[in-house]
Amino acid sequence: MTLKKAPSKARTQQRFPFESLQLDATTQSPLYRQLEEQLRQAIWQGVLKADEPLPSSRNLAGLLNIARNTVIRAYEQLAVEGFIRAKPGAGHRVAEGLPDRVPRTPSARRATATDLRPQLSRRINTLRQVGGLIGPQRHNPAPLPFRAHIPDYQEFPTNIWRQLYNRRLKHSSRFWQLAVHPCGYWPLRQAVADYLVTARGMSVVPEQVVITAGVQQGFELLTKIFIDPGDGVIFEDPAYTPAATVFAMAGAKASYVGIDDEGLAVDALPAGGAKLLYTTPASHFPLGVSQSQARRKALLAWSAKTSTTILEDDYNGEYRYRGRPLTTLYSMASAGQVIYMGSFSKLLFPALRLAYMVVPESLIAPIASARWLLDRHSPPLEQAVLTDFINGGHFLRHLRRMRALYAQRQALCMNSLEHYLGDLIEVEPLDGGLHLIGELRTGIDRDAVFSAAEDANVELSPVAQFAHQADAKTQRQLIIGYAAYREAAMAGAAQNLAKSFARLSREKKTQKRTQ
Amino acid sequence: MTLKKAPSKARTQQRFPFESLQLDATTQSPLYRQLEEQLRQAIWQGVLKADEPLPSSRNLAGLLNIARNTVIRAYEQLAVEGFIRAKPGAGHRVAEGLPDRVPRTPSARRATATDLRPQLSRRINTLRQVGGLIGPQRHNPAPLPFRAHIPDYQEFPTNIWRQLYNRRLKHSSRFWQLAVHPCGYWPLRQAVADYLVTARGMSVVPEQVVITAGVQQGFELLTKIFIDPGDGVIFEDPAYTPAATVFAMAGAKASYVGIDDEGLAVDALPAGGAKLLYTTPASHFPLGVSQSQARRKALLAWSAKTSTTILEDDYNGEYRYRGRPLTTLYSMASAGQVIYMGSFSKLLFPALRLAYMVVPESLIAPIASARWLLDRHSPPLEQAVLTDFINGGHFLRHLRRMRALYAQRQALCMNSLEHYLGDLIEVEPLDGGLHLIGELRTGIDRDAVFSAAEDANVELSPVAQFAHQADAKTQRQLIIGYAAYREAAMAGAAQNLAKSFARLSREKKTQKRTQ
């Protein structure tokens, strides 16, 4: 007796057309992956129904003209995922309890995609205020004159940097693969404390040093440990806006106090104090004013009276072209009154996300917890390389070289500006920093200058972008970076800007005349 | 006529004893720095009074037996800082308008230091709940069996890593010195998208990929863009506590839904939904359960109905020892319904702070702003090296090797546990992950086991530490990591733990008997 196979139930119904599965051997995705994906989709969409039998691996391989192993791999994966079920001796079937609706196909999905934007937080509007700072660009273009806040990274000794990486990766233990303390690699904390003691005359022990991924992250950490919604924070006006935004995102109430020739207008500080006051005493951001001794003294007295903790951002503190860096507020204060912040990115290269804070030891534990929760720690390998760079003397050597170079560039920049743009912009030399502040001369139209800058591909930025309340003087002030540019580049930019300005003015006049 | 110098006014008063200044040539601090520091302090403390004349540089050099240049340098700096004033032809005098009070001396300062702890935010108490995770240690010790969540970093090919660093630092442009897009180095975003498409079957374009400094930072970024105080976020119970803490720090209202053999108990989800739901479907943290297809389907339906955005943390998604990785929730969802998170630190080495999220393109701009404000971007050099590691095929090769190794180690760990600790702990194999879940047998005292572990220097951690409400079963569950340890280390640890447990039990019995 010969057993004749009964036609399968599936075959009599509308059977899934396995033979029409399209596999493409020329794409990057392997065949088993394509097969699996198509079967999964068919099951998910309900085209292959629950309990429907699948062809044997041999049959399906024959139908599609592929290797049997390809089918076996696909079936195995679908089985593991629970889409299909292997019955011993009876081949595979679609699992039960699976989709009974037809979900959207990938192309339909795009059309009906959930728009998450209405879900966004209200506080993100605060963030959007600085959103203009984020370009959509995928690659960051090299800076052009007179973009500010950028050191001359081309002068950085990359060869030494490479040797230090090489040495750490070749000879040292695998310490850099394991987590370090959230407050930083201990030898780096020691090196930073040494630097602050010997070069800045500060009284600091390594236990007080917190390594952060840039000064910006320092603001975030301080926000986390100090600020509840509604707490007050005082900023200079103008001030480094991204600092204020970090605190605003946490619900802090910002207030602003003006700047004059001696720095922060301490007399205008609120009698009641605040949780924190953020200041840039060495070289005000962005105006470059150094806080006078009298002001510092008054500020510290006010801080003590009102129990306001001071955040001293030693912005450009290392870049003084007369004498050595100024004494820090931290050094004049009583312990715990001032939190000090410094950075390596303006000293070495902009993308180096390593900075530090000096805090009372009692804050180390909460800051460590906050950092651990934020992103654990900065990369140990990069921290070790920076440690070697400092301890090998490269750091101070580079700093000395750069100080001389930037002092010279400031003078060259002044020359170019006076020579080509003297009729438009007035510039005074500054004692330090990486940029000059220019002021548009009376009668010169601000918009016309910015149009000309755009036309000439010259980067100028207005001080007003950092102002809470920009008065008429602030409206006329420009930030003119010089540190990253050679003489020819600066002279060329100044000349081009002057030409563009003249041409645009002529065109405007002609336009008026012809109207 | 000979002019006889009149005795200076200062000399007739109680004159400052310049001759008694103590300079020490044997310390690290240069002499001019020491001199300047002591004079500054004398002025600051009011010992040197306003308008008091200073000796000429020649005289002071003679008095102290130091080079005249040393004095000149110190005077110059003090003049720049405004502490003293040079009168043309009349030497230097202490500036006016300076301290009229005597500030505390450094040693007194320490005693009267401001204690900042009362100033801390209320929300820091939330942070303190995970504070126990931060050891005070300066160096991180190598992990011991059975510490979990750590891959075997010793298997990582550091030689290749070094060559890639070398190549980038030697041959490439200086791109790594300049800022990259906050969402990541574009070629890395492409490499991650490629990996997700080919190895995980996900439909992802590079524009959707966000590089973060670890999954942990991803939580922070999502918190910033989604959460206002009071917004609801749903977590699994138990769940990865540090994720919940990030959201709690931002004022989110957490709720918890239990886990069973099929994963998240979808039936218990609130009908009203929430802003976000955080889940680990591939391998539940820490229980290792894979979410069933039926559950996933139900979860997505609930999410669509309630407009709750799902955060899919593909925790241990790559470590499946049967078949390939499971299909992701992301792949089953409609676009914008699921935000997908993956990490490199559990695949390569723990200190590698690079992870990624896949988000709808509409979220890229707000996330870029949030990241820019948080810490700008991850180090471009490290991102470039990881890109080369992936594109050179090293990543997938390493992953394949590790998958085989860990599958073997899970079996070896099971053996050791059964052989030495079978009477105490019951363990079931898991389909994936880097750890096993052990359950204490009935009658075995939990505290006794932990005491024995401490005694034997064996690391065991309780599942309960991650539980919101730990039931009796959870109280008996242990997390037993095996991935980072060789067979001998695991067998030794299990044996030592068994011995310690036996010894401590004997001692306890003896104690009871003698009481």
Interface residues (C-beta under 8 A of the other chain):
Chain A: Q28 S29 R33 E36 E37 R40 W44 E76 Q77 A79 V80 E81 G82 F83 A95 G97 L98 P99 P103 R104 P106 R109 R110 T112 A113 T114 D115 L116 R117 Q119 L120 S121 R122 R123 I124 L127 R128 V130 G131 L133 I134 P136 Q137 R138 H139 N140 A142 P143 Y153 Q154 F156 T158 W161 R162 Y165 N166 L169 K170 R174 F175 W176 Q177 L178 A179 V180 H181 P182 W186 V197 T198 G201 S203 T212 A213 G214 Q216 Q217 E220 K224 I225 F226 I227 D228 P229 D231 P242 T245 V246 M249 G251 K275 S292 Q293 A294 K297 S307 T309 R320 R322 G323 R324 L326 T327 M332 S334 A335 G336 Q337 F349 P350 A351 L352 R353 P360 S362 L363 A365 P366 A368 S369 A370 W372 L373 L374 D375 R376 H377 S378 P379 P380 L381 E382 D431
Chain B: Q28 S29 R33 E36 E37 R40 W44 E76 Q77 A79 V80 E81 G82 F83 A95 G97 L98 P99 P103 R104 P106 R109 R110 T112 A113 T114 D115 L116 R117 Q119 L120 S121 R122 R123 I124 L127 R128 V130 G131 L133 I134 G135 P136 Q137 R138 H139 N140 A142 P143 Y153 Q154 F156 T158 W161 R162 Y165 N166 L169 K170 R174 F175 W176 Q177 L178 A179 V180 H181 P182 W186 V197 T198 G201 S203 T212 A213 G214 Q216 Q217 E220 K224 I225 F226 I227 D228 P229 D231 P242 T245 V246 M249 G251 K275 S292 Q293 A294 K297 S307 T309 R320 R322 G323 R324 L326 T327 M332 S334 A335 G336 Q337 F349 P350 A351 L352 R353 P360 S362 L363 A365 P366 A368 S369 A370 W372 L373 L374 D375 R376 H377 S378 P379 P380 L381 E382 D431
